[in-house]
Amino acid sequence: MNPSNDLLRVPLARIAHARSGDKADWVDFGLFARNAAGWKLIEREVTAERVQAHFAPWLPGEVQRWPLPTLLALKLVLKDALQGGGARNLRHDNLGKAMAGALLRMEITATQAELDEVLQGPTVAWWP
């Protein structure tokens, strides 16, 4: 067995950055990869179904997903995510700004070789 082919569980925070916001009862995410290798992973691993499962305890609505390959990003919209809207919601820190952190805790699978390519490869200009 080749250890570089074993699948690892990797939190998105290791390979991506997220921005989010809310409007009415929707939360909108931009998930940005560090580089092209990271884009390949998030494009493959971050599906609407997996995001729905990650937020399932409190997300009754659907998840919409749009790939933005030129930006090395995904746009995700979570519908019915705020119990009728931010002003009506009883959860603390429930608004879209706080939810980017929750998305970045989502785990994906990657081989060690894939992870090394992301972490050791050059990053796009806006990454530190």
Residue pairs with C-beta under 8 A, 6 or more apart in sequence:
3 112
4 111
4 112
4 113
5 111
5 113
6 111
6 112
7 109
7 110
7 111
8 109
8 110
8 111
8 112
8 115
9 107
9 108
9 109
10 107
10 108
10 109
10 110
10 115
11 104
11 105
11 106
11 107
12 18
12 31
12 42
12 46
12 103
12 104
12 105
12 106
12 107
12 108
13 104
13 105
14 115
14 118
14 119
15 33
15 34
15 38
15 41
15 42
15 110
15 115
15 118
15 119
16 31
16 32
16 33
16 34
16 38
16 42
16 104
17 31
17 32
17 34
17 104
17 127
18 29
18 30
18 31
18 32
18 100
18 101
18 103
18 104
19 29
19 30
19 32
19 100
20 27
20 28
20 29
20 30
20 96
20 97
20 99
20 100
20 103
21 27
21 28
21 96
21 97
22 28
22 81
22 82
22 86
22 95
22 96
22 97
22 99
24 82
24 85
25 61
25 79
25 80
25 81
25 82
25 83
25 84
25 85
26 77
26 78
26 79
26 80
26 81
26 82
27 77
27 78
27 81
27 82
27 95
27 96
27 99
28 75
28 76
28 77
28 78
28 96
29 74
29 75
29 76
29 77
29 78
29 96
29 99
29 100
29 103
30 73
30 74
30 75
31 42
31 46
31 73
31 74
31 75
31 76
31 103
32 71
32 72
32 73
33 39
33 41
33 42
33 72
33 73
33 118
33 124
34 118
34 119
34 121
34 123
34 124
34 127
35 72
35 118
35 121
35 122
35 123
35 124
35 127
36 72
36 121
37 114
37 117
37 118
37 121
38 72
38 118
39 69
39 72
39 73
40 114
41 108
41 110
41 114
41 118
42 74
42 108
43 67
43 69
43 74
45 108
45 109
45 110
46 65
46 74
46 76
46 106
46 108
47 65
48 62
48 63
48 64
48 65
48 76
49 63
50 106
50 108
51 63
51 65
51 76
51 78
51 103
51 106
52 59
52 62
52 63
54 102
54 103
54 106
55 63
55 78
55 81
55 102
58 81
58 83
58 91
59 78
59 80
59 81
60 80
61 78
61 79
61 80
61 81
62 79
62 80
63 76
63 77
63 78
63 79
64 76
64 77
64 79
65 74
65 75
65 76
66 74
66 75
66 76
67 74
68 74
68 75
72 124
76 103
78 99
81 99
82 88
82 89
82 94
82 95
83 89
83 90
83 91
83 94
86 94
86 95
89 95
110 118
